[in-house]
Amino acid sequence: MQEIIAEQESSALSSTVKPVREPPTLIVLCGPSHVGKTTFARRFGELGENFTIISSDEIRKRLSVSFDDPVHEARVWDIYESMKCRALKAGRNVVLDACHITEKARWHALQGPNNNYKKICVVFDLSWQTIRKRCLSEKRVSLKEVERMWQAFQHSKPSPEELKLQGFDVVCFMTVEEGCRSTFRQGCFIFHYLRAGPLAWFGGQWYINNNEADWC
């Protein structure tokens, strides 16, 4: 497992050549499969050289295991957690690309080597029609499994207030269905928020507030 961790970290951190200013930021993506989390993570990673993207799907690919393989899932998440903690300890900004649709999964995502980092949750809440179309087109995960995840997410979808209580400093809901252009625009906004600090964008979907949980 150490070899896999080393290989994944080398790949994830290859474009990161200098530490970011303190404190680092942890961005947790939340939503079922085929909602655009990986596209968002990749686009967002292109905006700055100090972002480490950690993807559970990429770890499964390196281990040559499938999404529905319970035997190896524990190993996948051990590697995932190890990469996250090492990156945060090194002062890197981290984007966690996995579903995180349960409160327990988000709790684990927030755990790190210390508590000295900003915590952002980006929730992807798209319609079943959009997700179904993407699933049939990409065929990465079975339609039955994706529908099960989407239904579970709809029944347990957290509110901004609940995510604040769970420990997130900033909460963003993505419900737009305009594809990569919108995803890139919203990624740009979060990137500029990290660089410039709290601000408000009243003409769009985002609202950042110094005193309360931040959400859009």
C-alpha positions as CSV (number, residue, x, y, z in Angstrom):
1,M,0.0,0.0,0.0
2,Q,2.9,2.4,0.7
3,E,3.9,2.1,-3.0
4,I,0.4,3.1,-4.1
5,I,0.4,6.0,-1.7
6,A,3.8,7.2,-2.9
7,E,2.8,6.9,-6.5
8,Q,-0.6,8.7,-6.0
9,E,1.1,11.5,-4.0
10,S,3.8,12.0,-6.6
11,S,1.1,12.3,-9.3
12,A,-1.2,14.6,-7.3
13,L,1.6,16.9,-6.1
14,S,3.7,16.9,-9.3
15,S,2.4,20.4,-10.3
16,T,2.8,21.8,-6.8
17,V,6.2,23.4,-6.5
18,K,5.8,25.7,-3.5
19,P,3.8,25.8,-0.3
20,V,0.6,27.9,-0.1
21,R,0.1,30.7,2.4
22,E,-1.3,29.5,5.7
23,P,-3.9,28.3,6.4
24,P,-4.5,25.8,3.6
25,T,-8.0,25.1,2.4
26,L,-9.9,21.8,2.3
27,I,-12.6,21.6,-0.4
28,V,-15.0,18.7,0.1
29,L,-17.2,17.8,-3.0
30,C,-20.5,16.3,-2.1
31,G,-23.0,14.6,-4.5
32,P,-23.8,11.3,-6.2
33,S,-22.0,10.0,-9.3
34,H,-22.2,11.8,-12.6
35,V,-23.0,15.3,-11.2
36,G,-19.8,16.9,-12.4
37,K,-17.5,16.6,-9.3
38,T,-14.5,15.4,-11.2
39,T,-14.9,18.0,-13.9
40,F,-15.2,20.7,-11.2
41,A,-12.0,19.3,-9.4
42,R,-10.0,19.3,-12.6
43,R,-11.1,22.8,-13.7
44,F,-10.5,24.1,-10.3
45,G,-7.1,22.6,-10.1
46,E,-6.2,24.4,-13.3
47,L,-6.7,27.7,-11.6
48,G,-3.8,27.4,-9.2
49,E,-0.6,25.5,-8.9
50,N,-1.0,24.8,-5.2
51,F,-4.1,22.5,-5.3
52,T,-3.8,18.8,-4.6
53,I,-6.7,16.9,-6.2
54,I,-7.4,13.6,-4.4
55,S,-9.9,11.3,-6.3
56,S,-11.2,8.0,-4.9
57,D,-11.9,6.9,-8.5
58,E,-8.3,7.5,-9.5
59,I,-7.1,5.4,-6.5
60,R,-9.4,2.6,-7.6
61,K,-8.0,2.9,-11.1
62,R,-4.5,2.6,-9.8
63,L,-5.4,-0.4,-7.7
64,S,-7.4,-1.9,-10.6
65,V,-10.5,-2.4,-8.5
66,S,-14.1,-1.5,-9.3
67,F,-16.5,0.9,-7.6
68,D,-18.6,-2.0,-6.3
69,D,-15.8,-4.1,-4.9
70,P,-16.3,-4.2,-1.1
71,V,-13.2,-6.3,-0.5
72,H,-10.8,-3.5,-1.6
73,E,-12.9,-0.4,-0.5
74,A,-11.2,-0.2,2.9
75,R,-7.8,0.0,1.2
76,V,-9.0,2.7,-1.2
77,W,-10.2,4.9,1.7
78,D,-7.0,4.2,3.7
79,I,-5.0,5.6,0.8
80,Y,-7.4,8.5,0.3
81,E,-7.2,9.5,4.0
82,S,-3.4,9.2,4.1
83,M,-3.0,11.4,1.0
84,K,-5.3,14.0,2.4
85,C,-3.5,14.2,5.8
86,R,-0.1,14.3,4.2
87,A,-1.1,17.1,1.9
88,L,-2.7,19.2,4.6
89,K,0.3,18.7,6.9
90,A,2.5,19.9,4.1
91,G,0.4,23.1,3.9
92,R,-1.2,22.2,0.6
93,N,-4.8,23.2,-0.5
94,V,-6.8,20.0,-1.0
95,V,-9.8,19.2,-3.2
96,L,-11.5,15.9,-2.2
97,D,-13.2,14.3,-5.2
98,A,-15.6,11.7,-3.9
99,C,-19.3,11.4,-3.2
100,H,-19.4,12.3,0.6
101,I,-23.2,12.0,0.6
102,T,-23.6,10.8,4.2
103,E,-22.9,12.8,7.3
104,K,-20.3,10.1,8.4
105,A,-18.4,10.4,5.1
106,R,-18.3,14.2,5.4
107,W,-17.1,13.9,9.1
108,H,-14.2,11.7,7.9
109,A,-13.4,14.1,5.2
110,L,-13.0,17.0,7.7
111,Q,-10.6,15.1,9.9
112,G,-6.9,16.1,9.4
113,P,-3.5,16.4,11.1
114,N,-4.8,19.5,12.8
115,N,-7.7,22.0,12.6
116,N,-5.7,24.9,11.1
117,Y,-7.4,25.0,7.7
118,K,-10.4,26.5,6.0
119,K,-13.2,24.0,5.2
120,I,-15.5,24.4,2.1
121,C,-18.3,22.1,1.1
122,V,-19.5,22.2,-2.5
123,V,-22.8,20.3,-2.9
124,F,-23.9,19.2,-6.4
125,D,-27.7,18.9,-6.6
126,L,-28.7,18.1,-10.1
127,S,-31.9,16.6,-11.4
128,W,-32.2,12.8,-12.0
129,Q,-32.9,13.5,-15.7
130,T,-29.6,15.2,-16.1
131,I,-27.7,12.6,-14.1
132,R,-29.4,9.7,-16.0
133,K,-28.4,11.2,-19.4
134,R,-24.8,11.5,-18.3
135,C,-24.7,8.0,-16.8
136,L,-26.0,6.4,-20.0
137,S,-23.5,8.4,-22.0
138,E,-20.4,7.8,-19.9
139,K,-21.2,4.3,-18.6
140,R,-18.7,4.5,-15.7
141,V,-21.1,3.3,-13.0
142,S,-24.2,1.2,-13.5
143,L,-27.5,3.2,-13.9
144,K,-29.0,1.2,-11.1
145,E,-26.2,2.1,-8.7
146,V,-26.3,5.8,-9.7
147,E,-30.0,5.9,-9.1
148,R,-29.6,4.3,-5.7
149,M,-27.0,6.9,-4.8
150,W,-29.1,9.8,-6.1
151,Q,-32.2,8.7,-4.1
152,A,-30.2,8.2,-1.0
153,F,-28.7,11.7,-1.4
154,Q,-32.2,13.3,-1.9
155,H,-33.4,11.7,1.3
156,S,-30.4,12.9,3.3
157,K,-29.4,16.1,1.5
158,P,-27.9,18.5,4.1
159,S,-29.0,22.1,4.5
160,P,-26.4,24.9,4.7
161,E,-27.2,25.2,8.4
162,E,-26.5,21.5,9.0
163,L,-23.2,21.7,7.1
164,K,-22.2,24.7,9.2
165,L,-22.9,22.7,12.4
166,Q,-20.9,19.9,10.9
167,G,-17.8,22.2,10.8
168,F,-17.7,23.8,7.3
169,D,-16.8,27.4,7.1
170,V,-18.2,27.9,3.5
171,V,-21.0,26.1,1.9
172,C,-21.8,26.3,-1.9
173,F,-24.7,24.6,-3.7
174,M,-24.4,23.9,-7.4
175,T,-27.7,23.3,-9.1
176,V,-27.0,24.8,-12.5
177,E,-26.9,22.4,-15.4
178,E,-25.0,24.4,-18.0
179,G,-22.1,22.1,-18.2
180,C,-18.4,22.9,-18.0
181,R,-18.7,26.6,-18.6
182,S,-20.7,27.1,-15.5
183,T,-18.6,24.7,-13.5
184,F,-15.5,26.6,-14.6
185,R,-17.0,30.0,-13.6
186,Q,-18.0,28.8,-10.2
187,G,-14.6,27.3,-9.7
188,C,-13.1,30.7,-10.6
189,F,-15.2,32.3,-8.0
190,I,-14.1,30.0,-5.2
191,F,-10.5,30.5,-6.3
192,H,-10.8,34.2,-6.1
193,Y,-12.5,33.9,-2.7
194,L,-9.5,32.0,-1.4
195,R,-7.1,34.7,-2.7
196,A,-9.1,37.8,-1.8
197,G,-11.0,36.7,1.3
198,P,-14.7,37.0,2.0
199,L,-16.7,39.0,-0.6
200,A,-20.2,39.1,-2.1
201,W,-21.3,38.5,-5.7
202,F,-24.9,39.6,-5.7
203,G,-25.4,39.3,-9.5
204,G,-24.9,35.6,-9.4
205,Q,-25.5,32.6,-7.3
206,W,-22.8,33.2,-4.6
207,Y,-23.0,35.0,-1.3
208,I,-20.1,35.1,1.1
209,N,-20.6,36.3,4.6
210,N,-18.0,37.0,7.3
211,N,-20.3,36.3,10.2
212,E,-22.5,33.3,9.3
213,A,-22.0,30.0,7.4
214,D,-21.3,31.0,3.8
215,W,-23.5,29.6,1.1
216,C,-25.1,30.3,-2.2
